[in-house]
């Protein structure tokens, strides 16, 4: 099986975003108090599902990895370069990354108001 440079680019971008997601989780873990709650995204309506810190900070990177793997698994390689799904996979994980970032920032703001 031959891996072309386009799929390697997609994997590298996805891996870097996943690494950044783990970094945000570590930052949230160290910054937030032990009893803090972090919002999980609940669809287009926004945040509304506040979960314990540990559960939420693990859910985002794991969910991002699962979505990335599913989209890449569904990718079919064509003769003309990147398929739409190879482009969509990094975009999907980036959307989850930004959702996680804003969720952690919201939790930090909420925790600082409660102090």
C-alpha positions in Angstrom: 0.0 0.0 0.0 1.5 3.3 -1.1 0.9 6.4 1.1 1.1 9.6 -1.0 2.2 13.0 0.3 -1.3 14.4 0.4 -2.5 11.8 2.9 0.7 12.4 5.0 -0.1 16.1 5.0 -3.6 15.4 6.2 -2.3 13.1 9.0 0.3 15.6 10.1 -2.2 18.5 10.3 -4.6 16.2 12.2 -1.9 15.0 14.5 -0.8 18.6 15.3 -4.3 19.7 16.0 -4.9 16.6 18.3 -1.6 17.5 20.1 -2.9 21.1 20.6 -6.2 19.7 21.9 -4.3 17.6 24.5 -2.3 20.8 25.4 -5.6 22.7 26.0 -6.8 19.9 28.2 -3.6 20.0 30.2 -3.9 23.8 30.5 -7.5 23.5 31.7 -6.6 20.7 34.1 -3.9 22.8 35.7 -5.8 26.1 35.6 -9.3 25.1 36.7 -10.2 24.3 40.3 -10.8 20.6 41.1 -14.6 21.0 41.3 -14.9 23.0 38.1 -17.3 22.1 35.3 -16.5 22.5 31.6 -19.2 22.9 29.0 -19.6 20.3 26.2 -21.0 21.5 23.0 -24.6 20.5 22.4 -25.0 21.2 18.7 -25.9 24.5 17.0 -27.5 25.8 20.1 -24.2 26.2 21.8 -22.8 25.2 25.2 -25.4 23.8 27.6 -24.1 20.6 29.0 -21.7 21.4 31.8 -19.7 18.3 32.8 -17.1 17.7 35.5 -13.7 18.9 34.5 -12.1 15.5 34.0 -14.8 14.1 31.8 -15.0 17.2 29.6 -11.2 17.6 29.2 -10.9 14.0 28.2 -13.9 14.0 25.9 -12.7 16.8 23.6 -9.4 15.2 22.4 -10.9 11.7 22.3 -13.9 12.9 20.4 -11.6 14.8 18.0 -9.5 11.7 17.4 -12.6 9.6 16.7 -14.1 12.1 14.3 -10.8 12.5 12.5 -10.4 8.7 12.2 -14.0 8.2 10.9 -13.6 10.9 8.3 -10.2 9.6 7.1 -11.6 6.0 7.0 -14.4 7.2 4.7 -11.9 8.9 2.4 -11.4 7.4 -1.0 -8.4 8.4 -3.0 -8.9 9.6 -6.5 -6.4 10.2 -9.2 -6.6 14.0 -9.0 -5.1 14.6 -5.6 -6.9 15.3 -2.3 -10.4 14.1 -2.1 -13.0 16.3 -0.4 -12.9 14.2 2.7 -9.1 14.5 3.1 -9.7 18.3 3.2 -12.8 18.0 5.5 -11.0 15.8 8.1 -8.6 18.6 9.2 -11.4 21.1 9.1 -13.6 18.9 11.3 -11.0 18.5 13.9 -10.2 22.2 13.8 -13.9 22.9 14.5 -13.7 20.6 17.6 -10.4 22.3 18.6 -12.0 25.8 18.6 -15.0 24.4 20.4 -12.8 23.0 23.1 -10.7 26.2 23.4 -13.8 28.4 23.9 -15.3 25.8 26.4 -12.2 25.9 28.5 -12.0 29.7 28.4 -15.7 29.8 29.4 -15.0 27.5 32.3 -12.1 29.6 33.4 -14.2 32.8 33.3 -17.0 31.1 35.3 -14.5 29.7 37.9 -12.9 33.2 38.4 -16.3 34.8 39.0 -17.1 32.2 41.6 -13.9 32.9 43.6 
